[in-house]
Amino acid sequence: MTIISWIILGLLAGAIAKFLLPGRDPGGLIGTTLIGVAGAFLGGWISSRWLDHPITKDFYDGTTWVAAIGGSLVLLIAYRLLFGHSRD
């Protein structure tokens, strides 16, 4: 996948992570979007590095999507714990 594909995947993964973890975020829409993009990269890296699932060239690979959404969830939870309350 190209870098543009990872950014698009990250935007979608960030939206899905926000849907799964509703509540107020300290960074708003832009912060959540950036967390989604970073989470996609983090999830892909963890998946290829430690879970022995290499990154494929296919945008529609389910494992890649799960890794990107999982990475976004982890970063969103960490962001909420560090910079604000999620249930104000």
MOHU-V486147 format. One record per residue. RES is the residue in three letters. SS is DSSP state (~ for helix, > for strand, _ for the rest). D_FIRST is the distance of its C-alpha to the first C-alpha in Angstrom with 2 decimals. Layout:
BEGIN
[[RES & SS & D_FIRST] [RES & SS & D_FIRST]]
END
This chain:
BEGIN
[[MET & _ & 0.00] [THR & _ & 3.76] [ILE & ~ & 6.71] [ILE & ~ & 8.03] [SER & ~ & 5.87] [TRP & ~ & 6.90] [ILE & ~ & 10.22] [ILE & ~ & 10.75] [LEU & ~ & 10.09] [GLY & ~ & 12.44] [LEU & ~ & 14.93] [LEU & ~ & 15.22] [ALA & ~ & 15.47] [GLY & ~ & 18.09] [ALA & ~ & 19.99] [ILE & ~ & 20.11] [ALA & ~ & 21.25] [LYS & ~ & 23.83] [PHE & ~ & 25.01] [LEU & ~ & 25.46] [LEU & _ & 27.28] [PRO & _ & 29.51] [GLY & _ & 31.76] [ARG & _ & 32.11] [ASP & _ & 29.68] [PRO & _ & 31.08] [GLY & _ & 28.29] [GLY & ~ & 28.21] [LEU & ~ & 25.36] [ILE & ~ & 23.78] [GLY & ~ & 24.02] [THR & ~ & 22.57] [THR & ~ & 19.58] [LEU & ~ & 18.97] [ILE & ~ & 19.50] [GLY & ~ & 16.87] [VAL & ~ & 14.18] [ALA & ~ & 15.62] [GLY & ~ & 15.89] [ALA & ~ & 12.26] [PHE & ~ & 11.68] [LEU & ~ & 14.90] [GLY & ~ & 14.28] [GLY & ~ & 11.07] [TRP & ~ & 13.15] [ILE & ~ & 16.18] [SER & ~ & 14.63] [SER & ~ & 13.50] [ARG & ~ & 16.64] [TRP & _ & 19.43] [LEU & _ & 18.65] [ASP & _ & 17.61] [HIS & _ & 14.52] [PRO & _ & 11.70] [ILE & _ & 8.11] [THR & _ & 7.04] [LYS & _ & 4.70] [ASP & _ & 6.66] [PHE & _ & 6.61] [TYR & _ & 10.28] [ASP & _ & 10.69] [GLY & ~ & 13.78] [THR & ~ & 13.73] [THR & ~ & 10.55] [TRP & ~ & 12.39] [VAL & ~ & 15.58] [ALA & ~ & 14.41] [ALA & ~ & 13.16] [ILE & ~ & 16.46] [GLY & ~ & 18.45] [GLY & ~ & 17.36] [SER & ~ & 18.25] [LEU & ~ & 21.52] [VAL & ~ & 22.43] [LEU & ~ & 21.99] [LEU & ~ & 23.81] [ILE & ~ & 26.64] [ALA & ~ & 26.96] [TYR & ~ & 27.04] [ARG & ~ & 29.74] [LEU & ~ & 31.72] [LEU & ~ & 31.73] [PHE & ~ & 32.21] [GLY & _ & 33.94] [HIS & _ & 35.29] [SER & _ & 33.23] [ARG & _ & 36.30] [ASP & _ & 38.51]]
END
